[in-house]
Amino acid sequence: MPRPHHRLNLYLVSKDTDRSPTEEEWELSLQQMVESGAVDERGWAGPRAESLLPGGFQRLRADRPPNRAVFGNRTGGNRVRCPYCVAPLAKTFSRAAEVWRRGGDGAMKCDSCGRSVGLNEVAADPPLAVGRFAVEIRDVNTTELTEEGCTLFQSALGGDFHVIPSRG
């Protein structure tokens, strides 16, 4: 079983749950970061790592799981609640996520208020996001990206994205 530790990692996950940049798109984004001095060719922090994230980081990499995935803290469970009525949704979320992983739409309905809730709309503690691709940034000091980092990662991920901290 994984154990919590001091290192904080981030997952940057597109808000478009089915968005996954092609290998070429990711390589182009990585090359832009290499040219800026933020990382080297293998994703290790470069001399300008703080241009992406205050305090820098150790390494970044593409996390391209073979199937749709839930990105989040790898230790313990998640408290999942309806964003409208705050009722617990853990079991409903788990079932909807499993259907979504197999190609479904991920739709679910809150058992308490009856409203439709998307997988990325739930109130989760610790935070989570679902998607097909994530940029993993290892060993960070903050969850806040710089303006330059936001712009580069929006380009890499094809639009707005979730920032999900992880300690596992």
N, C-alpha and C positions, 0 to 999 in steps of 0.2 A: 504494500500500500504506500502511495506517495506521502511524503512528509513535508509540512510547510517549512520554508526557510526564509532567509532574509532577502533573497534576490527577488526583485519585482520585474516581471516581463509584461509586455503589452502585445495584444493582438489588435490589428487594425483590420476591420471587416466591413466590406461594402454594405451599405444599407439596402442595396439590391441583392436579395438573397441568392439569386441565380447568377450574379456577375462573377466571372472568373477571367482575369486577363489571360490572354494567350501567352505562351512562352516568349514570343517576340515582343509583345507589349511589356511584359515584366523585364526582359533584358534591356529594353530601351530605357525604362524608368531607372533600373539599376545603373545603367551607363551614365545617366544624367547625375545620379548621386556620386558616382565615381569621379566624374569630371568636376563636380563642385568640391571635391575633397572630403565629403561627408563619410564615405566608405571606400574600402578597397574593392578589388574585383570579386572577392569572395564574401563581401558583406561585413567584414570586420570594420570597426569604427576607424575613421580616418582623422586627420588633423582638424577637420571642420565638423566633427560629429555634433557639436553643440549647435550647429546651424539648423539641425532637424529637431533636436530635443535638448532643452536646457539641462546641463549636467552631463550630457552625452549618454552613451550606451556602450555595450560590449560588441554586439553584432546584430545584424538584421538578416532575415531570410524569408523566402516565400514558403508558406505552409499551404500546400496543395494536396489535401487529403483525397483519397480515391473516390469518396462519396461525399455527399452533403454532410456538414458537421456542425456541432454546437461548440463554439469557442468560448472559453471562460476559465475560471479558476479550476485547477486540476485537483485541488484538495477539498474534501468534504462535499457537501451537496449544495444546492441552490434553493433559496426560498423564492418561489415564483408566485406572484400575485396578479390579479386582474388590475389593469391600470385605471379602471373606472370605479370599481366598488371595493377594491383591495382584498377581495376574497382569495383564499388560497387556490392556486391553479397548478400545483406541481404535477399531479397525476394526469390532468388534462393536457398540460404542456408536454409531458413525457410521451403520451400516446400520439399527439399531433406531430411532435418532432420525429417520431419513429416512422409515421406515415410519410412525412415530408422527405426523410432520408431515402425512402424507397420510390420517390418520384411524385408524391402527392403534393397538394398545394399548401399544406401546413395550416389550413383553416381550423379554428377551434372556437367554441362558444363557451363563455363563462357560465358555469352551472348556477351561480347565484343571481347575476343580473341579466343573463341571456344575451349580452352583447357579443358581437364577433370581435375576436382579438387575434392579431397576427403574431407569429412567433417572435418577431423582433420588437413587438409592442409591449410585452409583459414587463411588469416591474420585478426585476430579479435582484436578489442580494445573495452573494456578490453578483455583479453585472455579467451578462452573457449576450452573445449574438450568434445567429445562425448564418451560415453561408457556405460557399464552395471554395473559398480562398481567403487567406489572411496573410498580412505581413506580420511576422513575429519579430519584435524588437526585444532583445535580451539585456537584462541587467541595467535597468533604467533607474533614475532618481525621482522622476515625476511622471504624471500621466498627461501633462500638458505639452503639446507640440508647439514649435515655433510657427510663425506665419509661413516661413519658407518650407518647413516640414509639412504643414497642412496642404500647401499648394502642390508640392511634389507627390504626396500620398494621394491626394484627390485625383491627380493625373494617373498615377499608377493603378488606382482602384476604380477608375471610371466614374467618379462622383463622390458624394458624401459617404462617410464611413463612421462606424462605431469605434470607440477606443475602449478596449476591454482589458483591465489589469488582471494579471494572473500570478500566483505565487507557486505554481506547481511545475 
